[in-house]
């Protein structure tokens, strides 16, 4: 890599994002391998800032998003961190922050390729749905297990039906069904599966192929393909998730998760 950047706010390097730029292709790495690249509270603004900086640099033509290490793309949001959101306003603001970030990936004028190494769970799976193309290692596993702690994948329920269909979305959301790489390829969640050792090479080769094409055409094409996306859905999803996060079931689900025991849900 000829350049390595880390997004910064208030002069402090945040922990969740690393950006490497090599010619016309940039790699954004979710950099928390000890936590299976879980999306901490700083992840959401960091991702938006990184994409905005790459769009503005005048030379980046394609972006690859991946996870550090070889175990996970991202295990999703920091479940324990949800418990720290004590007010309805804090929960609503958090949901809006997440939605703004997924929208930033969808609306980025640059093509965004997900290179999925290992687990893509919860928010990690949702992030792949926001990307334009998904390349998966053979050991990749996808899932939306939020119902196990009393939640739903707020962005996933909006986007997955148009990608994998309503029934697969419901199976993954209701039952926490995990999908391996070959199944993900078959149902349209993934466009290409490669050996794990070849993942980044394949993603970079695709990025360079795209980068060689006319950038204005790529941006216009992406916008036209996404023209039917309804941003008004985000308000409904945010309201639903905010209400769920205030429920006793979510409090129980998070306690059970942190205590490593089965939850006892009461439907309230």
Secondary structure, DSSP 8 states (H G I E B T S, - for coil): --EEE--EETTEE-SSEEEEEETTEEEEEE--GGGTT-B-TTHHHHHHHHHHHHHHTSS--EEEEEESSSSEEE--B-HHHHTT--SHHHHHHHHHHHHHHHHHHHH-SSEEEEEE-SEEETHHHHHHHHSSEEEEETT-EEE--GGGGT---TTHHHHHHHHH-HHHHHHHHHH---EEHHHHHHHTS-SEEE-GGGHHHHHHHHHHHHHTS-HHHHHHHHHHHTTT--TTHHHHHHHHHHHHHTSHHHHHHHHHHHHTS-------
